[in-house]
């Protein structure tokens, strides 16, 4: 029971971090219905910018985060102006292929640009674990989860209470009606992509700090896609709940099954749940079932 509790706590902490990264996917899909298959590469680019600010430019950590956010905002602006605007009204498959192509381009460019940039990122957090009744909780994962939870709370408040958030919810409900009442859809979609870039900076930095650097961060998207489908592609609360559940499931499966099967059982279990969810409830736990008149 002690081993199970330890695995569940670590999985829940990882799940909170998953939920933050997954929001970079959900906020884009919710507003624009674009499935960003390049999420892993966006994370990679964000971490590379933070590492460049810290190790190459010699910036303080806060300044390096601001530098990375500015870089992601610029990338989102170029992506929106040069790519997305020209794909309005095109088939969905065109948008999917564009995100895959952009992801490949980012991956190749990041590998070339990062040869002289150390990929590790350190935060001023004590390394000693927190001990509660003989239960050792990793301090770095706990602090990363708390920062991620705070960021999620700020995003939720922004989406529900701010004027921009109201406009984004209107666009998510019906873009044509939003345009008819005077909402500048193109400007707000740019804001959405900039938000995704900022989320990638925070989430990617926390993930790199907890799990180490390198291009393995691009593979995080493989864990995010089951989360957003299970929780509901357009549901922020569903994404948070699904992320914690997937984090716990992955941790328990890895702890109990990896010694017998040699590794990879955590990811396999997540995709097994994903397949089951697609059979039972294709639109996710909290997603909205779309009904169209024909």
N, C-alpha and C positions, 0 to 999 in steps of 0.2 A: 504493500500500500504506500509506503514511503517513496519507493521508486516511481510508482505511478503518479503520485502527487507532484514530485519533482519534474517529471516529464510534462505533466499538464500545465504547470506554471510556466515552464520555459516555452511551451507551445503557445500559450496565451500571450506571452510577451512578444514572441515572434509574430503572432497573428495581428497584434495592434500595429506593428510596423508594416506588415503586409497590407493592412487596410489603408494606411496612408498612401502607399505606392499605388494601390488599386484605385484610389480616388483620382489619380492623374488620368486613368482610363475612363472612369465613370463620368467625370465632369465634361469631358469632350464628347462622349457618346450621348449623354443626356441632352446636350444642347444642339449638336450637329448631326447625330446619328452616324458619325464616322467611327469605324472600328480601327483604332490605332495599333496595328501589329508591330509598330516600331517602338513600343513602350520601353523595351529593354535597352534599345540603343539610345533613347532619350535619357534614360538613367545613366548610361555609360558616358554620354556627352556631358551631362551635368556634373558627374563626379570628376571627370577630366578637367573641367573648368575650375572646380574648387581646388583640386590638387595643383593646377597651374598657378592659381592665385597664391597658394600657401608656399609651395616649394620653388617656383620659378620667379614670381614677382615679389616674394617676400612679404606678402600682406598678412595682417592679422587675420585671425579666423573669421571674425564678423565681416571684415572687409572682403575676404575671399568669397564668402557666401553672397555678399552683395554683387561682387564681380560676376559670379556664376549666374545669379539671377538675371543680371543685365545681359549676359551672353545668351541665355535661354530666351529672354524676351526678344532679342534681336533675331535669333533663329526662328522663333515663332512668327515674327513679323514677316521675314523673308519667305517662310513656308506658306503663310497665308496669302501673301501678295503674288508670289511667283507660281504657286501650285494650286492651292485650293480655289482661288477665285476663277481659275480657268476650267475647273471641273464641276461648276454649278450646273445641275441638270443632267449630268452624265450618269451612266449606270453605276450602281453600287460597286460592281467588280472593279471599275476604274479607280475608285477611291481606295479599295483594298490593295490593289496592286501598287498604287503610288506609295502607300505607307510602307509596304514591303521593300520597295525600291529605295526609299529614303533611309530605311533602316540599314540596308546593305551599304549605302553610301556613307552613313555615319560610322558604321563599324570599320570600314576600310580606312576612312580618314582618321578615326580615333587611334587605330593601331599604328598608323604612320606618325601621328603627332605625339603619341605618348611614349615614344622610345626614350626620351630624356626626362620624362616626368615621373617621379615616384608615385605609385598608385595608392599608397597608404595614407589614411587621414586619422589623426589622433585628436581626441577631445580631452579637456581637463577634467576627467572623471576618475575617481579612485578605482583601482583594479581589484581591491579586496572584496570578496563576495559578502553579501548581507546574510547573516545567520539568524534564523528564527526557529527556535525549538529544534535545533540540529538540521534544519532545512536550509541549504545553501542556495541563495538566489543571486545570480550574476549581477553585479552592480551596473555594468555597462549595458546589459540588456534591459534592466529595469529603468534606468535613466532614459535610454533611447525610446522605450515604450511610453514613458511619461511625456517626453517631448513630442512624440508622434500623436499621442492622445490630445495634447494641448493644441497642436496644429489642426487636427481633425475638428476639434470643438470650434476653433476660429473659422474654419472653412464652413462648418455647418451654420454658424451664426451669420456669416457673410451671405450665404446662399438663401437663408430664410428671412433675414431682417434688413439687409441693405437694399438700396434702390437698384443697384446693379444685379443683385441676386433675384429680385422680383422680375426684372427684365429677362434674365436668363431662364427663369421658370416659365415665363410666358413664351419664350422662343421654344423651349422644350415641349410645351403643350401643342403649339401650332405656329410654325414659322410664318405662314401666309397671313394669319390674323395679326401676329406681332408686327409684321411690316405694315399692315393696313392701319394700325393705330399709331404709327410713327416711330416704332423702335428700329434703330439702325442695326439690323441683324448682322451685317458684316463686321461692324465695330465690336459688337458684343461677342461674336465668335472669335475675334482676335483676342479679346480679353480672356476667353475660355482657354485658348491655347497657351497664352502667357501664364495663366494659373497652373496649367498642367506642367509647364516648364519649371515654375517655382516649386511645385510639389515634388518634382523629380530631383531638384537640388537638395531639398530637405530630406526626403526619403532616401535618396541615393547616398547622401553623406552619412546618415545614421546607419544604413545597411553596411556601408564600407567600414565604418568604425567598428561595428559589432562583428562582422563576418570576414573582414579583410578586404583588400583591394583586388585589382586585376579585372580582366574582362569577364570573369564569371558573373559579374553583376548583370550582364546582359541576359543571363539565363533566368533571372528572377521573374521575368515575364511569363515563363512557363508555369510558375506557381500562381501568378496573378489571374490568368485567364480562367481557370476553374473557379476562383473566388468570385469574379464578376458575373459569371454565368449562374452559379449557384445562388448568389445573393440577389440577382436581378440586374441586368445591364444598366438600367436607369434608376436604380435605387441606392441612395447613399447609406441609409440605415441597414439595408440588406447586405451591402458590401462589407460594412463593419462587422456585422454578426457572422457572416460567412467566413470572413478572414480569420476571426478568432477560432471558429470551429475547425477550419482547415489547418490552422497553426497547431492546435491541440492534436488533431488527428495525425498530422505529419510527424509530430514529435513522438507520440505514443507508438505509431507504426515503426518509426526508425529505431526507437529504444528496444522494442520487443522483437521485431521481425528481422532487422538488419543483421544481427549476429547469426541468424539461421540461413538467410538468403543472400548475404553478401553485399547489401546496400541497394539503395534506390527504392525501397519499399514505401517510404513516405510519399514520394511523388506519385508512385503507382496507386496508392490508396486514394490520393486526392482525385486522380483522373477516374478512378473506379466510381467514386461518389458523383463525379461530374456526369458520367454516362448514365448512372441511375437517375439523377435529377432530370436529364434530358428526356428520359422515358416517362417519368412521373409528372413533372411540371416544367415544361421547356422554357417558360419565361422566368424561372427562378422563384426563390422563396417569397420575395417581396416585389418582384417585377410586375409591371402592368401588362395584362394580356390585351394585345391590340385587336380591336374588332373593326373591320372595314365593311362598308356596304358594297355590294357587288350587283 
